[in-house]
């Protein structure tokens, strides 16, 4: 997309299926690093990532080259597979369907990043 300039900042939130506390605290950093890699491989920018044992918050600098729903589908599929391959939870790990997404202006980015 030549000569395209955008400033799209999206805060997404997605949860473990059933809001179960299944993201192991001792592996949280590895999960976040993996999710960051998935997003970067899609040529998007992770500005902040954090969460709890039952959900994840992301602040993404989104380019118009990919639809947000496609990016989130890729993140959730790849990270579920990663967690299951590592056998960090008993049974099968999966994310809840859907996600929340909220847009912010550039002036709000640091405040949202601190919240996350």
Backbone atoms as SQL, in Angstrom:
CREATE TABLE atoms (id INTEGER PRIMARY KEY, chain TEXT, resi INTEGER, resn TEXT, atom TEXT, x REAL, y REAL, z REAL);
INSERT INTO atoms VALUES
  (1, 'A', 1, 'UNK', 'N', 0.841, -1.171, 0.000),
  (2, 'A', 1, 'UNK', 'CA', 0.000, 0.000, 0.000),
  (3, 'A', 1, 'UNK', 'C', 0.888, 1.236, 0.000),
  (4, 'A', 2, 'UNK', 'N', 1.335, 1.632, -1.149),
  (5, 'A', 2, 'UNK', 'CA', 2.208, 2.789, -1.267),
  (6, 'A', 2, 'UNK', 'C', 1.494, 4.053, -0.805),
  (7, 'A', 3, 'UNK', 'N', 2.271, 4.922, -0.162),
  (8, 'A', 3, 'UNK', 'CA', 1.771, 6.220, 0.281),
  (9, 'A', 3, 'UNK', 'C', 0.581, 6.130, 1.234),
  (10, 'A', 4, 'UNK', 'N', 0.510, 5.084, 2.017),
  (11, 'A', 4, 'UNK', 'CA', -0.552, 4.944, 3.000),
  (12, 'A', 4, 'UNK', 'C', 0.012, 5.249, 4.381),
  (13, 'A', 5, 'UNK', 'N', -0.661, 6.126, 5.099),
  (14, 'A', 5, 'UNK', 'CA', -0.247, 6.466, 6.451),
  (15, 'A', 5, 'UNK', 'C', -1.423, 6.253, 7.382),
  (16, 'A', 6, 'UNK', 'N', -1.193, 5.494, 8.443),
  (17, 'A', 6, 'UNK', 'CA', -2.268, 5.261, 9.407),
  (18, 'A', 6, 'UNK', 'C', -1.722, 5.354, 10.821),
  (19, 'A', 7, 'UNK', 'N', -2.607, 5.659, 11.752),
  (20, 'A', 7, 'UNK', 'CA', -2.339, 5.573, 13.181),
  (21, 'A', 7, 'UNK', 'C', -3.546, 4.881, 13.778),
  (22, 'A', 8, 'UNK', 'N', -3.461, 3.562, 13.862),
  (23, 'A', 8, 'UNK', 'CA', -4.574, 2.773, 14.378),
  (24, 'A', 8, 'UNK', 'C', -4.065, 2.024, 15.606),
  (25, 'A', 9, 'UNK', 'N', -4.609, 2.380, 16.753),
  (26, 'A', 9, 'UNK', 'CA', -4.200, 1.754, 18.009),
  (27, 'A', 9, 'UNK', 'C', -5.412, 1.029, 18.590),
  (28, 'A', 10, 'UNK', 'N', -5.263, -0.277, 18.749),
  (29, 'A', 10, 'UNK', 'CA', -6.366, -1.114, 19.198),
  (30, 'A', 10, 'UNK', 'C', -5.965, -1.866, 20.464),
  (31, 'A', 11, 'UNK', 'N', -6.822, -1.778, 21.472),
  (32, 'A', 11, 'UNK', 'CA', -6.664, -2.552, 22.702),
  (33, 'A', 11, 'UNK', 'C', -7.622, -3.731, 22.584),
  (34, 'A', 12, 'UNK', 'N', -7.085, -4.938, 22.593),
  (35, 'A', 12, 'UNK', 'CA', -7.925, -6.130, 22.536),
  (36, 'A', 12, 'UNK', 'C', -7.841, -6.888, 23.853),
  (37, 'A', 13, 'UNK', 'N', -8.918, -7.577, 24.151),
  (38, 'A', 13, 'UNK', 'CA', -8.988, -8.427, 25.339),
  (39, 'A', 13, 'UNK', 'C', -9.636, -9.733, 24.910),
  (40, 'A', 14, 'UNK', 'N', -9.014, -10.850, 25.276),
  (41, 'A', 14, 'UNK', 'CA', -9.612, -12.148, 24.985),
  (42, 'A', 14, 'UNK', 'C', -9.359, -13.083, 26.153),
  (43, 'A', 15, 'UNK', 'N', -10.289, -14.014, 26.343),
  (44, 'A', 15, 'UNK', 'CA', -10.291, -14.835, 27.558),
  (45, 'A', 15, 'UNK', 'C', -10.149, -16.322, 27.246),
  (46, 'A', 16, 'UNK', 'N', -9.689, -17.028, 28.249),
  (47, 'A', 16, 'UNK', 'CA', -9.646, -18.490, 28.212),
  (48, 'A', 16, 'UNK', 'C', -11.093, -18.993, 28.207),
  (49, 'A', 17, 'UNK', 'N', -11.350, -20.059, 27.487),
  (50, 'A', 17, 'UNK', 'CA', -12.700, -20.641, 27.434),
  (51, 'A', 17, 'UNK', 'C', -13.208, -20.885, 28.849),
  (52, 'A', 18, 'UNK', 'N', -14.441, -20.461, 29.091),
  (53, 'A', 18, 'UNK', 'CA', -15.035, -20.627, 30.400),
  (54, 'A', 18, 'UNK', 'C', -14.426, -19.733, 31.464),
  (55, 'A', 19, 'UNK', 'N', -13.587, -18.801, 31.061),
  (56, 'A', 19, 'UNK', 'CA', -12.872, -17.900, 31.982),
  (57, 'A', 19, 'UNK', 'C', -12.107, -18.677, 33.057),
  (58, 'A', 20, 'UNK', 'N', -11.644, -19.863, 32.654),
  (59, 'A', 20, 'UNK', 'CA', -10.858, -20.674, 33.582),
  (60, 'A', 20, 'UNK', 'C', -9.466, -20.068, 33.748),
  (61, 'A', 21, 'UNK', 'N', -8.899, -20.181, 34.895),
  (62, 'A', 21, 'UNK', 'CA', -7.552, -19.673, 35.180),
  (63, 'A', 21, 'UNK', 'C', -6.524, -20.701, 34.720),
  (64, 'A', 22, 'UNK', 'N', -6.269, -20.723, 33.414),
  (65, 'A', 22, 'UNK', 'CA', -5.417, -21.769, 32.852),
  (66, 'A', 22, 'UNK', 'C', -4.085, -21.281, 32.299),
  (67, 'A', 23, 'UNK', 'N', -3.844, -19.979, 32.299),
  (68, 'A', 23, 'UNK', 'CA', -2.546, -19.510, 31.821),
  (69, 'A', 23, 'UNK', 'C', -1.587, -19.589, 33.011),
  (70, 'A', 24, 'UNK', 'N', -0.678, -20.548, 32.984),
  (71, 'A', 24, 'UNK', 'CA', 0.194, -20.762, 34.139),
  (72, 'A', 24, 'UNK', 'C', 1.076, -19.543, 34.405),
  (73, 'A', 25, 'UNK', 'N', 1.091, -19.074, 35.643),
  (74, 'A', 25, 'UNK', 'CA', 1.886, -17.894, 35.998),
  (75, 'A', 25, 'UNK', 'C', 3.356, -18.079, 35.628),
  (76, 'A', 26, 'UNK', 'N', 3.861, -19.290, 35.818),
  (77, 'A', 26, 'UNK', 'CA', 5.278, -19.531, 35.533),
  (78, 'A', 26, 'UNK', 'C', 5.584, -19.544, 34.029),
  (79, 'A', 27, 'UNK', 'N', 4.547, -19.612, 33.190),
  (80, 'A', 27, 'UNK', 'CA', 4.748, -19.627, 31.738),
  (81, 'A', 27, 'UNK', 'C', 4.134, -18.408, 31.047),
  (82, 'A', 28, 'UNK', 'N', 3.624, -17.487, 31.841),
  (83, 'A', 28, 'UNK', 'CA', 2.959, -16.297, 31.296),
  (84, 'A', 28, 'UNK', 'C', 3.885, -15.528, 30.344),
  (85, 'A', 29, 'UNK', 'N', 5.123, -15.312, 30.743),
  (86, 'A', 29, 'UNK', 'CA', 6.074, -14.573, 29.898),
  (87, 'A', 29, 'UNK', 'C', 6.301, -15.285, 28.570),
  (88, 'A', 30, 'UNK', 'N', 6.382, -16.626, 28.611),
  (89, 'A', 30, 'UNK', 'CA', 6.577, -17.390, 27.372),
  (90, 'A', 30, 'UNK', 'C', 5.367, -17.275, 26.450),
  (91, 'A', 31, 'UNK', 'N', 4.171, -17.310, 27.031),
  (92, 'A', 31, 'UNK', 'CA', 2.950, -17.166, 26.228),
  (93, 'A', 31, 'UNK', 'C', 2.909, -15.787, 25.588),
  (94, 'A', 32, 'UNK', 'N', 3.228, -14.758, 26.354),
  (95, 'A', 32, 'UNK', 'CA', 3.199, -13.392, 25.823),
  (96, 'A', 32, 'UNK', 'C', 4.267, -13.184, 24.749),
  (97, 'A', 33, 'UNK', 'N', 5.430, -13.782, 24.954),
  (98, 'A', 33, 'UNK', 'CA', 6.491, -13.684, 23.952),
  (99, 'A', 33, 'UNK', 'C', 6.059, -14.371, 22.659),
  (100, 'A', 34, 'UNK', 'N', 5.402, -15.513, 22.788),
  (101, 'A', 34, 'UNK', 'CA', 4.928, -16.240, 21.616),
  (102, 'A', 34, 'UNK', 'C', 3.857, -15.424, 20.879),
  (103, 'A', 35, 'UNK', 'N', 2.899, -14.883, 21.619),
  (104, 'A', 35, 'UNK', 'CA', 1.841, -14.064, 21.009),
  (105, 'A', 35, 'UNK', 'C', 2.458, -12.852, 20.304),
  (106, 'A', 36, 'UNK', 'N', 3.442, -12.233, 20.937),
  (107, 'A', 36, 'UNK', 'CA', 4.133, -11.090, 20.325),
  (108, 'A', 36, 'UNK', 'C', 4.760, -11.494, 18.995),
  (109, 'A', 37, 'UNK', 'N', 5.383, -12.663, 18.965),
  (110, 'A', 37, 'UNK', 'CA', 5.989, -13.154, 17.722),
  (111, 'A', 37, 'UNK', 'C', 4.969, -13.382, 16.628),
  (112, 'A', 38, 'UNK', 'N', 3.817, -13.924, 16.979),
  (113, 'A', 38, 'UNK', 'CA', 2.755, -14.145, 15.985),
  (114, 'A', 38, 'UNK', 'C', 2.330, -12.807, 15.384),
  (115, 'A', 39, 'UNK', 'N', 2.139, -11.816, 16.231),
  (116, 'A', 39, 'UNK', 'CA', 1.691, -10.500, 15.763),
  (117, 'A', 39, 'UNK', 'C', 2.773, -9.843, 14.902),
  (118, 'A', 40, 'UNK', 'N', 4.013, -9.928, 15.328),
  (119, 'A', 40, 'UNK', 'CA', 5.105, -9.346, 14.553),
  (120, 'A', 40, 'UNK', 'C', 5.275, -10.045, 13.204),
  (121, 'A', 41, 'UNK', 'N', 5.059, -11.354, 13.175),
  (122, 'A', 41, 'UNK', 'CA', 5.138, -12.084, 11.902),
  (123, 'A', 41, 'UNK', 'C', 4.045, -11.662, 10.930),
  (124, 'A', 42, 'UNK', 'N', 2.981, -11.092, 11.453),
  (125, 'A', 42, 'UNK', 'CA', 1.896, -10.553, 10.616),
  (126, 'A', 42, 'UNK', 'C', 2.139, -9.075, 10.305),
  (127, 'A', 43, 'UNK', 'N', 3.350, -8.600, 10.626),
  (128, 'A', 43, 'UNK', 'CA', 3.778, -7.227, 10.353),
  (129, 'A', 43, 'UNK', 'C', 2.957, -6.176, 11.093),
  (130, 'A', 44, 'UNK', 'N', 2.612, -6.500, 12.338),
  (131, 'A', 44, 'UNK', 'CA', 1.895, -5.586, 13.218),
  (132, 'A', 44, 'UNK', 'C', 2.779, -5.320, 14.432),
  (133, 'A', 45, 'UNK', 'N', 2.448, -4.296, 15.198),
  (134, 'A', 45, 'UNK', 'CA', 3.295, -3.885, 16.319),
  (135, 'A', 45, 'UNK', 'C', 2.588, -4.086, 17.654),
  (136, 'A', 46, 'UNK', 'N', 3.241, -4.835, 18.543),
  (137, 'A', 46, 'UNK', 'CA', 2.740, -4.989, 19.905),
  (138, 'A', 46, 'UNK', 'C', 3.314, -3.843, 20.733),
  (139, 'A', 47, 'UNK', 'N', 2.418, -3.047, 21.294),
  (140, 'A', 47, 'UNK', 'CA', 2.839, -1.913, 22.103),
  (141, 'A', 47, 'UNK', 'C', 2.780, -2.244, 23.589),
  (142, 'A', 48, 'UNK', 'N', 1.914, -3.181, 23.962),
  (143, 'A', 48, 'UNK', 'CA', 1.824, -3.655, 25.346),
  (144, 'A', 48, 'UNK', 'C', 1.090, -4.988, 25.346),
  (145, 'A', 49, 'UNK', 'N', 1.489, -5.859, 26.273),
  (146, 'A', 49, 'UNK', 'CA', 0.806, -7.137, 26.457),
  (147, 'A', 49, 'UNK', 'C', 0.895, -7.508, 27.933),
  (148, 'A', 50, 'UNK', 'N', -0.212, -7.977, 28.466),
  (149, 'A', 50, 'UNK', 'CA', -0.252, -8.433, 29.854),
  (150, 'A', 50, 'UNK', 'C', -1.605, -9.086, 30.084),
  (151, 'A', 51, 'UNK', 'N', -1.845, -9.533, 31.276),
  (152, 'A', 51, 'UNK', 'CA', -3.122, -10.145, 31.573),
  (153, 'A', 51, 'UNK', 'C', -3.102, -10.864, 32.894),
  (154, 'A', 52, 'UNK', 'N', -4.038, -11.757, 33.025),
  (155, 'A', 52, 'UNK', 'CA', -4.191, -12.564, 34.226),
  (156, 'A', 52, 'UNK', 'C', -4.189, -14.030, 33.787),
  (157, 'A', 53, 'UNK', 'N', -4.451, -14.932, 34.711),
  (158, 'A', 53, 'UNK', 'CA', -4.437, -16.354, 34.380),
  (159, 'A', 53, 'UNK', 'C', -5.626, -16.754, 33.509),
  (160, 'A', 54, 'UNK', 'N', -6.613, -15.860, 33.366),
  (161, 'A', 54, 'UNK', 'CA', -7.805, -16.207, 32.579),
  (162, 'A', 54, 'UNK', 'C', -8.057, -15.303, 31.369),
  (163, 'A', 55, 'UNK', 'N', -7.212, -14.295, 31.144),
  (164, 'A', 55, 'UNK', 'CA', -7.402, -13.433, 29.974),
  (165, 'A', 55, 'UNK', 'C', -6.124, -12.664, 29.644),
  (166, 'A', 56, 'UNK', 'N', -6.108, -12.110, 28.422),
  (167, 'A', 56, 'UNK', 'CA', -4.952, -11.366, 27.921),
  (168, 'A', 56, 'UNK', 'C', -5.416, -10.012, 27.383),
  (169, 'A', 57, 'UNK', 'N', -4.615, -8.983, 27.653),
  (170, 'A', 57, 'UNK', 'CA', -4.802, -7.653, 27.079),
  (171, 'A', 57, 'UNK', 'C', -3.663, -7.392, 26.104),
  (172, 'A', 58, 'UNK', 'N', -3.982, -6.824, 24.958),
  (173, 'A', 58, 'UNK', 'CA', -2.980, -6.428, 23.969),
  (174, 'A', 58, 'UNK', 'C', -3.252, -5.004, 23.525),
  (175, 'A', 59, 'UNK', 'N', -2.197, -4.228, 23.347),
  (176, 'A', 59, 'UNK', 'CA', -2.304, -2.944, 22.662),
  (177, 'A', 59, 'UNK', 'C', -1.490, -3.089, 21.394),
  (178, 'A', 60, 'UNK', 'N', -2.165, -2.943, 20.271),
  (179, 'A', 60, 'UNK', 'CA', -1.554, -3.207, 18.973),
  (180, 'A', 60, 'UNK', 'C', -1.571, -1.950, 18.132),
  (181, 'A', 61, 'UNK', 'N', -0.449, -1.676, 17.477),
  (182, 'A', 61, 'UNK', 'CA', -0.399, -0.688, 16.407),
  (183, 'A', 61, 'UNK', 'C', -0.745, -1.453, 15.140),
  (184, 'A', 62, 'UNK', 'N', -1.935, -1.227, 14.635),
  (185, 'A', 62, 'UNK', 'CA', -2.476, -2.040, 13.541),
  (186, 'A', 62, 'UNK', 'C', -2.325, -1.324, 12.210),
  (187, 'A', 63, 'UNK', 'N', -1.774, -2.016, 11.239),
  (188, 'A', 63, 'UNK', 'CA', -1.728, -1.478, 9.877),
  (189, 'A', 63, 'UNK', 'C', -2.933, -2.015, 9.113),
  (190, 'A', 64, 'UNK', 'N', -3.329, -1.341, 8.050),
  (191, 'A', 64, 'UNK', 'CA', -4.511, -1.783, 7.303),
  (192, 'A', 64, 'UNK', 'C', -4.265, -2.997, 6.402),
  (193, 'A', 65, 'UNK', 'N', -3.104, -3.611, 6.523),
  (194, 'A', 65, 'UNK', 'CA', -2.779, -4.766, 5.687),
  (195, 'A', 65, 'UNK', 'C', -3.483, -6.044, 6.126),
  (196, 'A', 66, 'UNK', 'N', -4.046, -6.031, 7.342),
  (197, 'A', 66, 'UNK', 'CA', -4.721, -7.217, 7.847),
  (198, 'A', 66, 'UNK', 'C', -5.949, -6.782, 8.647),
  (199, 'A', 67, 'UNK', 'N', -7.003, -7.534, 8.527),
  (200, 'A', 67, 'UNK', 'CA', -8.203, -7.252, 9.318),
  (201, 'A', 67, 'UNK', 'C', -7.946, -7.688, 10.763),
  (202, 'A', 68, 'UNK', 'N', -8.457, -6.925, 11.703),
  (203, 'A', 68, 'UNK', 'CA', -8.271, -7.251, 13.113),
  (204, 'A', 68, 'UNK', 'C', -8.778, -8.655, 13.429),
  (205, 'A', 69, 'UNK', 'N', -9.922, -9.026, 12.878),
  (206, 'A', 69, 'UNK', 'CA', -10.468, -10.360, 13.158),
  (207, 'A', 69, 'UNK', 'C', -9.537, -11.462, 12.652),
  (208, 'A', 70, 'UNK', 'N', -8.885, -11.246, 11.511),
  (209, 'A', 70, 'UNK', 'CA', -7.931, -12.237, 10.999),
  (210, 'A', 70, 'UNK', 'C', -6.694, -12.317, 11.885),
  (211, 'A', 71, 'UNK', 'N', -6.236, -11.169, 12.370),
  (212, 'A', 71, 'UNK', 'CA', -5.080, -11.157, 13.263),
  (213, 'A', 71, 'UNK', 'C', -5.395, -11.884, 14.561),
  (214, 'A', 72, 'UNK', 'N', -6.541, -11.593, 15.145),
  (215, 'A', 72, 'UNK', 'CA', -6.902, -12.233, 16.405),
  (216, 'A', 72, 'UNK', 'C', -7.120, -13.732, 16.224),
  (217, 'A', 73, 'UNK', 'N', -7.685, -14.128, 15.113),
  (218, 'A', 73, 'UNK', 'CA', -7.850, -15.562, 14.837),
  (219, 'A', 73, 'UNK', 'C', -6.485, -16.243, 14.804),
  (220, 'A', 74, 'UNK', 'N', -5.519, -15.625, 14.126),
  (221, 'A', 74, 'UNK', 'CA', -4.169, -16.186, 14.042),
  (222, 'A', 74, 'UNK', 'C', -3.514, -16.258, 15.416),
  (223, 'A', 75, 'UNK', 'N', -3.668, -15.201, 16.217),
  (224, 'A', 75, 'UNK', 'CA', -3.084, -15.165, 17.560),
  (225, 'A', 75, 'UNK', 'C', -3.662, -16.274, 18.426),
  (226, 'A', 76, 'UNK', 'N', -4.972, -16.399, 18.427),
  (227, 'A', 76, 'UNK', 'CA', -5.618, -17.370, 19.296),
  (228, 'A', 76, 'UNK', 'C', -5.340, -18.810, 18.851),
  (229, 'A', 77, 'UNK', 'N', -5.372, -19.060, 17.552),
  (230, 'A', 77, 'UNK', 'CA', -5.083, -20.414, 17.055),
  (231, 'A', 77, 'UNK', 'C', -3.644, -20.816, 17.372),
  (232, 'A', 78, 'UNK', 'N', -2.694, -19.933, 17.046),
  (233, 'A', 78, 'UNK', 'CA', -1.280, -20.270, 17.242),
  (234, 'A', 78, 'UNK', 'C', -0.939, -20.413, 18.722),
  (235, 'A', 79, 'UNK', 'N', -1.447, -19.515, 19.558),
  (236, 'A', 79, 'UNK', 'CA', -1.111, -19.590, 20.982),
  (237, 'A', 79, 'UNK', 'C', -1.778, -20.782, 21.665),
  (238, 'A', 80, 'UNK', 'N', -2.977, -21.148, 21.242),
  (239, 'A', 80, 'UNK', 'CA', -3.609, -22.363, 21.773),
  (240, 'A', 80, 'UNK', 'C', -2.764, -23.589, 21.445),
  (241, 'A', 81, 'UNK', 'N', -2.333, -23.664, 20.202),
  (242, 'A', 81, 'UNK', 'CA', -1.504, -24.790, 19.770),
  (243, 'A', 81, 'UNK', 'C', -0.194, -24.815, 20.573),
  (244, 'A', 82, 'UNK', 'N', 0.414, -23.649, 20.768),
  (245, 'A', 82, 'UNK', 'CA', 1.659, -23.536, 21.529),
  (246, 'A', 82, 'UNK', 'C', 1.472, -24.053, 22.961),
  (247, 'A', 83, 'UNK', 'N', 0.430, -23.589, 23.634),
  (248, 'A', 83, 'UNK', 'CA', 0.171, -24.003, 25.016),
  (249, 'A', 83, 'UNK', 'C', -0.128, -25.503, 25.088),
  (250, 'A', 84, 'UNK', 'N', -0.917, -26.007, 24.152),
  (251, 'A', 84, 'UNK', 'CA', -1.237, -27.439, 24.143),
  (252, 'A', 84, 'UNK', 'C', -0.007, -28.289, 23.841),
  (253, 'A', 85, 'UNK', 'N', 0.834, -27.835, 22.917),
  (254, 'A', 85, 'UNK', 'CA', 2.050, -28.581, 22.590),
  (255, 'A', 85, 'UNK', 'C', 3.007, -28.653, 23.784),
  (256, 'A', 86, 'UNK', 'N', 2.981, -27.630, 24.627),
  (257, 'A', 86, 'UNK', 'CA', 3.843, -27.604, 25.808),
  (258, 'A', 86, 'UNK', 'C', 3.258, -28.409, 26.974),
  (259, 'A', 87, 'UNK', 'N', 1.993, -28.806, 26.855),
  (260, 'A', 87, 'UNK', 'CA', 1.310, -29.580, 27.910),
  (261, 'A', 87, 'UNK', 'C', 1.337, -28.846, 29.257),
  (262, 'A', 88, 'UNK', 'N', 1.093, -27.532, 29.217),
  (263, 'A', 88, 'UNK', 'CA', 1.111, -26.732, 30.433),
  (264, 'A', 88, 'UNK', 'C', -0.199, -26.808, 31.211),
  (265, 'A', 89, 'UNK', 'N', -1.241, -27.347, 30.590),
  (266, 'A', 89, 'UNK', 'CA', -2.525, -27.482, 31.288),
  (267, 'A', 89, 'UNK', 'C', -3.018, -28.921, 31.131),
  (268, 'A', 90, 'UNK', 'N', -3.806, -29.358, 32.114),
  (269, 'A', 90, 'UNK', 'CA', -4.429, -30.666, 31.997),
  (270, 'A', 90, 'UNK', 'C', -5.576, -30.535, 31.010),
  (271, 'A', 91, 'UNK', 'N', -5.718, -31.508, 30.158),
  (272, 'A', 91, 'UNK', 'CA', -6.775, -31.437, 29.157),
  (273, 'A', 91, 'UNK', 'C', -6.374, -30.554, 27.990),
  (274, 'A', 92, 'UNK', 'N', -7.374, -29.950, 27.365),
  (275, 'A', 92, 'UNK', 'CA', -7.163, -29.169, 26.146),
  (276, 'A', 92, 'UNK', 'C', -7.369, -27.685, 26.428),
  (277, 'A', 93, 'UNK', 'N', -6.353, -26.874, 26.104),
  (278, 'A', 93, 'UNK', 'CA', -6.464, -25.430, 26.272),
  (279, 'A', 93, 'UNK', 'C', -7.110, -24.820, 25.034),
  (280, 'A', 94, 'UNK', 'N', -8.036, -23.878, 25.263),
  (281, 'A', 94, 'UNK', 'CA', -8.568, -23.094, 24.149),
  (282, 'A', 94, 'UNK', 'C', -9.060, -21.753, 24.662),
  (283, 'A', 95, 'UNK', 'N', -9.116, -20.810, 23.747),
  (284, 'A', 95, 'UNK', 'CA', -9.619, -19.482, 24.061),
  (285, 'A', 95, 'UNK', 'C', -11.121, -19.439, 23.853),
  (286, 'A', 96, 'UNK', 'N', -11.765, -18.547, 24.572),
  (287, 'A', 96, 'UNK', 'CA', -13.194, -18.297, 24.391),
  (288, 'A', 96, 'UNK', 'C', -13.403, -17.692, 22.994),
  (289, 'A', 97, 'UNK', 'N', -14.569, -17.925, 22.416),
  (290, 'A', 97, 'UNK', 'CA', -14.884, -17.324, 21.122),
  (291, 'A', 97, 'UNK', 'C', -14.975, -15.810, 21.273),
  (292, 'A', 98, 'UNK', 'N', -14.542, -15.111, 20.250),
  (293, 'A', 98, 'UNK', 'CA', -14.659, -13.663, 20.223),
  (294, 'A', 98, 'UNK', 'C', -13.577, -12.951, 21.014),
  (295, 'A', 99, 'UNK', 'N', -13.669, -11.637, 21.018),
  (296, 'A', 99, 'UNK', 'CA', -12.717, -10.783, 21.725),
  (297, 'A', 99, 'UNK', 'C', -13.318, -9.386, 21.831),
  (298, 'A', 100, 'UNK', 'N', -12.777, -8.592, 22.721),
  (299, 'A', 100, 'UNK', 'CA', -13.147, -7.183, 22.809),
  (300, 'A', 100, 'UNK', 'C', -12.086, -6.361, 22.103),
  (301, 'A', 101, 'UNK', 'N', -12.490, -5.269, 21.475),
  (302, 'A', 101, 'UNK', 'CA', -11.541, -4.392, 20.794),
  (303, 'A', 101, 'UNK', 'C', -11.971, -2.938, 20.965),
  (304, 'A', 102, 'UNK', 'N', -11.002, -2.104, 21.316),
  (305, 'A', 102, 'UNK', 'CA', -11.278, -0.709, 21.606),
  (306, 'A', 102, 'UNK', 'C', -10.203, 0.146, 20.943),
  (307, 'A', 103, 'UNK', 'N', -10.595, 1.180, 20.243),
  (308, 'A', 103, 'UNK', 'CA', -9.632, 2.027, 19.550),
  (309, 'A', 103, 'UNK', 'C', -9.271, 3.236, 20.405),
  (310, 'A', 104, 'UNK', 'N', -8.043, 3.714, 20.225),
  (311, 'A', 104, 'UNK', 'CA', -7.540, 4.847, 20.983),
  (312, 'A', 104, 'UNK', 'C', -6.754, 5.777, 20.072),
  (313, 'A', 105, 'UNK', 'N', -6.681, 7.045, 20.469),
  (314, 'A', 105, 'UNK', 'CA', -5.866, 8.006, 19.737),
  (315, 'A', 105, 'UNK', 'C', -4.426, 7.904, 20.219),
  (316, 'A', 106, 'UNK', 'N', -3.523, 8.472, 19.438),
  (317, 'A', 106, 'UNK', 'CA', -2.098, 8.428, 19.787),
  (318, 'A', 106, 'UNK', 'C', -1.854, 9.026, 21.177),
  (319, 'A', 107, 'UNK', 'N', -2.593, 10.054, 21.540),
  (320, 'A', 107, 'UNK', 'CA', -2.396, 10.708, 22.833),
  (321, 'A', 107, 'UNK', 'C', -2.789, 9.814, 24.007),
  (322, 'A', 108, 'UNK', 'N', -3.547, 8.766, 23.765),
  (323, 'A', 108, 'UNK', 'CA', -3.998, 7.868, 24.825),
  (324, 'A', 108, 'UNK', 'C', -3.145, 6.611, 24.956),
  (325, 'A', 109, 'UNK', 'N', -2.241, 6.391, 24.025),
  (326, 'A', 109, 'UNK', 'CA', -1.469, 5.139, 23.973),
  (327, 'A', 109, 'UNK', 'C', -0.710, 4.876, 25.256),
  (328, 'A', 110, 'UNK', 'N', 0.008, 5.852, 25.784),
  (329, 'A', 110, 'UNK', 'CA', 0.805, 5.592, 26.991),
  (330, 'A', 110, 'UNK', 'C', -0.091, 5.275, 28.196),
  (331, 'A', 111, 'UNK', 'N', -1.237, 5.915, 28.295),
  (332, 'A', 111, 'UNK', 'CA', -2.160, 5.636, 29.401),
  (333, 'A', 111, 'UNK', 'C', -2.700, 4.216, 29.304),
  (334, 'A', 112, 'UNK', 'N', -3.075, 3.805, 28.097),
  (335, 'A', 112, 'UNK', 'CA', -3.597, 2.446, 27.897),
  (336, 'A', 112, 'UNK', 'C', -2.502, 1.420, 28.148),
  (337, 'A', 113, 'UNK', 'N', -1.291, 1.689, 27.672),
  (338, 'A', 113, 'UNK', 'CA', -0.174, 0.766, 27.886),
  (339, 'A', 113, 'UNK', 'C', 0.105, 0.589, 29.380),
  (340, 'A', 114, 'UNK', 'N', 0.030, 1.665, 30.151),
  (341, 'A', 114, 'UNK', 'CA', 0.246, 1.573, 31.594),
  (342, 'A', 114, 'UNK', 'C', -0.870, 0.756, 32.244),
  (343, 'A', 115, 'UNK', 'N', -2.097, 0.915, 31.774),
  (344, 'A', 115, 'UNK', 'CA', -3.216, 0.144, 32.311),
  (345, 'A', 115, 'UNK', 'C', -2.998, -1.348, 32.079),
  (346, 'A', 116, 'UNK', 'N', -2.557, -1.676, 30.871),
  (347, 'A', 116, 'UNK', 'CA', -2.342, -3.082, 30.510),
  (348, 'A', 116, 'UNK', 'C', -1.215, -3.654, 31.348);
